[in-house]
Amino acid sequence: MENIVTITLLYLTLMGNIEMKSFEIASKESCSSWYYRNVKVTERKQRKMFSNHFYHEYEGKQVIGYVCGGQEPQ
């Protein structure tokens, strides 16, 4: 049986603001397992000082976190 899972992805915009995009998905898995299966993790080839060595991307946008069904951001 599939559940309806609400996920909110957090994006960092070019101006340094946080943008949120929420949507519902029909899934047999949890929100976090959906995130890890669908959000692409890529290692930065040119590392910058004080920045993460990896970035997360979904549909061409850089993701900085997610919220599952109103819980705290991850």
TORTOR-375567 format. One line per field, with one value per residue: residue number from 0; chain; x, y, z of N, C-alpha, C in turn. Coordinates in Angstrom, 3 decimals, m for minus. Layout:
k: [NUM; ...] .
c: [A; ...] .
nxx: [X; ...] .
nyy: [Y; ...] .
nzz: [Z; ...] .
caxx: [X; ...] .
cayy: [Y; ...] .
cazz: [Z; ...] .
cxx: [X; ...] .
cyy: [Y; ...] .
czz: [Z; ...] .
***
This chain:
k: [0; 1; 2; 3; 4; 5; 6; 7; 8; 9; 10; 11; 12; 13; 14; 15; 16; 17; 18; 19; 20; 21; 22; 23; 24; 25; 26; 27; 28; 29; 30; 31; 32; 33; 34; 35; 36; 37; 38; 39; 40; 41; 42; 43; 44; 45; 46; 47; 48; 49; 50; 51; 52; 53; 54; 55; 56; 57; 58; 59; 60; 61; 62; 63; 64; 65; 66; 67; 68; 69; 70; 71; 72; 73] .
c: [A; A; A; A; A; A; A; A; A; A; A; A; A; A; A; A; A; A; A; A; A; A; A; A; A; A; A; A; A; A; A; A; A; A; A; A; A; A; A; A; A; A; A; A; A; A; A; A; A; A; A; A; A; A; A; A; A; A; A; A; A; A; A; A; A; A; A; A; A; A; A; A; A; A] .
nxx: [0.841; 0.562; 1.646; 0.826; 3.275; 4.519; 6.891; 9.293; 11.593; 14.576; 16.090; 18.996; 19.186; 20.605; 20.946; 21.387; 19.223; 16.762; 14.794; 11.714; 10.207; 7.360; 5.826; 3.676; 4.087; 3.355; 4.263; 5.958; 7.918; 9.838; 10.040; 12.707; 14.153; 13.206; 14.336; 17.126; 17.250; 16.430; 17.635; 20.475; 23.843; 26.856; 30.371; 32.395; 34.543; 36.384; 37.424; 36.363; 37.511; 36.255; 33.855; 31.435; 32.398; 30.753; 27.735; 24.160; 21.589; 18.517; 16.396; 17.972; 18.490; 20.306; 20.132; 19.714; 18.652; 15.908; 12.408; 10.244; 6.920; 6.220; 8.064; 11.193; 13.748; 16.149] .
nyy: [m1.186; 2.190; 5.266; 8.742; 11.056; 14.055; 16.296; 18.820; 20.632; 22.444; 25.173; 27.044; 30.290; 32.392; 34.891; 34.321; 33.668; 31.455; 29.191; 27.440; 24.402; 22.585; 19.377; 16.561; 13.063; 9.776; 7.011; 4.033; 4.186; 5.965; 9.543; 10.425; 8.281; 8.495; 10.974; 10.402; 8.579; 10.002; 12.555; 13.847; 13.377; 15.029; 15.265; 18.108; 19.302; 21.394; 22.508; 24.796; 27.099; 26.689; 25.534; 22.967; 19.694; 18.283; 18.488; 18.672; 17.863; 18.457; 18.179; 20.031; 22.079; 23.306; 21.667; 22.306; 21.143; 19.320; 18.904; 16.779; 16.208; 18.361; 18.151; 18.855; 20.581; 18.714] .
nzz: [0.000; m0.852; 0.566; 0.972; 0.767; 2.011; 0.934; 1.368; m0.354; 0.204; m1.249; m2.151; m3.284; m5.907; m4.766; m2.164; m0.598; 0.890; m0.799; m0.949; m2.011; m2.116; m2.375; m3.019; m2.899; m4.029; m2.313; m1.256; 0.503; 3.036; 3.577; 3.866; 2.718; 0.104; m0.557; m0.473; m2.546; m4.812; m4.943; m6.329; m5.471; m5.721; m6.053; m5.558; m8.035; m8.072; m5.195; m2.739; m0.279; 2.987; 2.131; 1.404; 0.310; m1.262; m3.205; m3.394; m5.673; m7.342; m10.016; m11.467; m9.639; m6.817; m3.826; m0.376; 1.829; 3.385; 4.276; 5.932; 5.861; 7.678; 9.729; 11.451; 9.561; 7.586] .
caxx: [0.000; 1.348; 1.264; 1.100; 4.356; 4.757; 8.298; 9.646; 13.019; 15.099; 17.083; 19.698; 19.130; 21.823; 21.037; 21.648; 17.964; 16.313; 13.523; 11.155; 9.273; 6.682; 4.999; 3.280; 4.428; 2.825; 5.472; 5.967; 9.076; 9.797; 10.494; 14.169; 14.655; 12.920; 15.337; 18.423; 17.157; 16.126; 18.482; 21.808; 24.965; 28.024; 31.557; 32.917; 35.868; 37.213; 36.985; 36.542; 37.775; 35.084; 32.627; 31.266; 33.029; 29.670; 26.498; 22.984; 20.864; 17.261; 15.843; 18.849; 18.673; 21.106; 19.308; 20.493; 18.000; 14.540; 11.493; 9.271; 5.612; 6.162; 9.088; 12.348; 14.584; 17.288] .
cayy: [0.000; 3.418; 6.406; 10.052; 11.671; 15.453; 16.645; 20.192; 20.771; 23.780; 25.566; 28.294; 31.075; 33.139; 36.047; 33.836; 33.390; 30.065; 28.990; 26.135; 23.826; 21.446; 18.549; 15.273; 11.916; 8.480; 6.219; 2.963; 4.432; 7.172; 10.779; 10.472; 7.326; 9.094; 12.023; 9.804; 7.867; 10.908; 13.753; 13.464; 13.906; 15.146; 15.845; 19.294; 19.077; 22.479; 22.755; 26.161; 27.212; 26.765; 25.047; 21.524; 19.007; 17.659; 19.241; 17.868; 18.497; 17.861; 18.901; 21.126; 23.076; 22.844; 21.451; 22.429; 20.389; 18.910; 18.777; 15.714; 16.299; 19.331; 17.920; 19.759; 20.405; 17.789] .
cazz: [0.000; m0.937; 1.387; 0.394; 1.532; 1.686; 1.061; 1.023; m0.617; 0.469; m2.247; m1.934; m4.517; m6.224; m3.873; m0.813; 0.101; 0.861; m1.489; m0.614; m2.963; m1.493; m3.240; m2.461; m3.725; m3.586; m2.132; m0.250; 1.348; 3.855; 2.946; 3.830; 1.732; m1.199; m0.757; m0.779; m3.820; m5.919; m4.975; m6.790; m4.698; m6.598; m5.418; m6.237; m8.632; m7.570; m3.823; m2.260; 1.153; 3.859; 1.501; 1.436; m0.810; m2.022; m3.291; m3.678; m6.762; m7.783; m11.162; m11.868; m8.581; m5.692; m2.628; 0.859; 2.891; 3.117; 5.401; 5.695; 6.519; 8.765; 10.738; 11.399; 8.362; 7.641] .
cxx: [0.888; 0.767; 1.501; 2.112; 4.512; 6.219; 8.475; 11.157; 13.416; 16.220; 17.733; 19.708; 20.454; 22.028; 21.262; 20.401; 17.640; 14.930; 13.032; 10.182; 8.677; 5.878; 4.690; 3.656; 3.741; 4.022; 5.263; 7.093; 8.906; 10.283; 12.012; 14.736; 14.349; 13.986; 16.669; 18.421; 17.036; 17.001; 19.913; 22.876; 26.207; 29.169; 32.029; 34.315; 36.844; 36.679; 37.316; 36.783; 36.452; 33.792; 32.613; 31.901; 31.992; 28.509; 25.387; 22.153; 19.602; 16.669; 16.650; 19.072; 19.471; 20.255; 20.189; 19.853; 16.601; 13.750; 10.487; 8.012; 5.569; 7.163; 10.196; 13.143; 15.756; 18.445] .
cyy: [1.253; 4.496; 7.676; 10.725; 13.109; 15.767; 18.098; 20.246; 22.223; 24.060; 26.870; 29.054; 31.810; 34.327; 35.627; 33.589; 31.903; 30.017; 27.598; 25.689; 22.581; 20.683; 17.248; 14.181; 10.679; 7.539; 5.140; 3.181; 5.721; 8.368; 10.790; 9.472; 7.802; 10.138; 11.410; 9.040; 8.828; 12.152; 13.307; 14.153; 13.875; 15.780; 17.033; 18.988; 20.151; 22.862; 24.182; 26.136; 27.386; 26.347; 23.524; 20.904; 18.343; 18.626; 18.297; 18.607; 17.711; 18.750; 20.155; 22.215; 22.477; 22.837; 21.573; 21.698; 19.994; 18.837; 17.700; 15.964; 17.216; 19.116; 18.947; 19.528; 19.467; 18.370] .
czz: [0.000; m0.023; 0.591; 1.319; 1.065; 1.947; 0.635; 0.846; m0.399; m0.513; m1.831; m3.262; m4.730; m5.298; m2.417; 0.008; 0.007; 0.235; m1.135; m1.698; m2.320; m2.532; m2.529; m3.446; m3.152; m3.503; m1.074; 0.750; 2.152; 3.051; 2.820; 2.824; 0.313; m1.531; m1.192; m2.100; m5.004; m6.024; m5.266; m5.934; m5.584; m5.835; m6.237; m6.763; m8.171; m6.198; m3.421; m0.756; 1.901; 3.163; 1.546; 0.193; m1.714; m2.139; m3.722; m4.720; m7.105; m8.865; m11.493; m10.832; m7.437; m4.427; m1.394; 2.028; 2.483; 4.412; 5.027; 6.519; 7.729; 9.872; 10.603; 10.132; 8.613; 6.897] .
***
